[in-house]
Amino acid sequence: MQRREFLGALAGTALLGAQAARAAAATRAAKVVVVGGGYGGATAARYLREWSGHGIEVTLVEPEASFVSCPLSNHVLGGGKAIGDITLSYDALAARHGVKVVRDHVGAIDAARRVVRLGGGATLPYDRLVLSPGVEVLSGEIPGLAQPGGEHILHAWKAGAQTVALRRQLEAMRDGGTFAITIPLAPYRCPPGPYERACLVADYFLRAKPRSKVLILDANPDITSKGALFRQAWAARYPGMIEYRPQYNTVDVDPATRTLKFDVQDDERADVINLLPPQRAGAIAVASGLATANGKWCEVDFLTFEAKAAANIHVLGDAIQIAPLMPKSGHMANQHGKVAAAAIVALLAGREPDPEPLYNNTCYSFTSAREAIHIASVHRYDAAQRTMLTVPGSGGLSPAPSALEGSYAQAWADAIWRDMLA
């Protein structure tokens, strides 16, 4: 994929705004509360303002002071970036787009009264609510994490303090030690993320701890994304350093001995453990009764992202029950935010939303500090099946890792961060 193509893909769904813009003049004064300032929520907040001609009052509720990107955070573990390199401000959403940013968390949602109650006790009324809560990491399903020392067994699956702490553990690890990363059964946030993490940790080991080993313990029967390309990179760049074991379902850990336990296989000890527990939709979505798919994920109408369990609440990003072959990725959450924003602007103006939304996805994974691979897809709404289906022939996959794709990956990040927050 050429650089101009993938950058253009980011803006492709801006076409959704054309219909929404025509409806903006008719949009009554309305209040939309957006919960969660990640790839989905921040995008929705910006475009709700822009496509309504600043007619909709938008409040973004986010407990963190800044946005820290999960994409590219594995570079912090590999030593190629500092946490500040992937940390961005919400200031432009307020100053440039007029989004009211409230630093708090949501304690409860009253869907009948259309009110959000914040953790500090304040309430926010809404006409439409956009919920983009990300995932909840189910640490309680791994009993040992609650034992003394369990706080040092990190997941770092939300970029920030744990990312920095895990990097320090890697720096302190002896040369010749083992870094073990466990992967839960899919679905989980960012399917290729754990395999990219293994690559970038191994890249660091090649430079600083060449006698060390990376052990991937995957509960899934095989690599969940870009399998052939990751295997190619492991064989060519990290022979003997990265070991991949499928069907290793982690059920517990002993923090005192740094020993992992599995449902079938023998125990495995490591010097540094990166344990990724099972995941589900963010806690507020589950507590509000929106996680109607196996009690874990939120089912939505893909035309509007309105939750099937509650009217006037739209759920985005990693929290939803995905359509076939739709990844839980930052790029896809950005697409969700735009489709939902366009639909909400139309609905508040008394018009029908776009009956054939089109989403695209591009996902880059680094196989070393400089080289990357990608996978791309396009998804179109199918009215008969009431879901999103991949467009035949629309996909793309790298032939091999390359430094050129590494530069494209950084450009993708810069472009999508501007699209969300600038």
C-alpha angles and dihedrals in degrees: 000000000000120000094245090051097055093041088050089050090062090058094040095096089053082089085073086067094063093072091040092051091055088054094048096086090057095046111115121221101285139168123228121182117202117199115202128029101220131111093301103036099043090048092050092049093052096046095043087061096041099045093045091054086247088299096124118074106228125193119188115203112200127154096206122082093221140019114255114193120229090198106079092016090111086069088067089058090048092050096242095111139027121229089252090063091066098037119100136180128245090213096105092055088061102034100039104027103028097239112157106228116204117189103215141091128251115251098184144351122221101200094180094055094032094234132137117208115208126216091252091056100257119128131220120200118211142187090202129012124208113200117195102161100153117213135322114225107223099220089159089072089066103063096194092064088072092054124094108287092022090114088070093059099087135193099189087192090136108058115239135060095006091051090057092044093051090050089055091051090053091049091051095047117109120250104259093035128125127246111200124195120189122204123203125222112282138290098069135133114289106001096210095039098095093050091049088050090053089052096050093046089050089049088056091047091052089058101036111014107024095170092058130103138219116213119194113200107189124187089201123087091242143355105304099215137022090357099164092047094050091048089050091053093046093051096044102038107021107032110172093002102081119052119187122201120181126203094033101139109190113219103165147357134212104218093192094061097023090236125155122213126205136196093246114359129076120272119275127208125206138177093228122022124199102188118189108196124203115284141213138172116305115287096253091056092052093044090051093055094248097120096089097153106086089324088285112078135040120244114218143180101253092212092065107001088239109157115251089221099054136026120237093018117110119195122202143181129005093354096072132090097252127229119244111300092357110136128217093241139142092244092052091049088053088054091049089053093054096045091048093047092052091047094048093049089051094045093049088052091053095251135121118260122240106293094208110041117182123206129189130197133197119180123186124194125188117225092186136002090282109019126076143174131208144202124200135188143170123219127198129190114255110206095196093055095030092225142090118272129188114256108245112253094009098110128100134192132183117252091217142339114285142172089235090062088047089060090047090052092054090047090051090054093048091049098047092046089054090047092054104037114014 
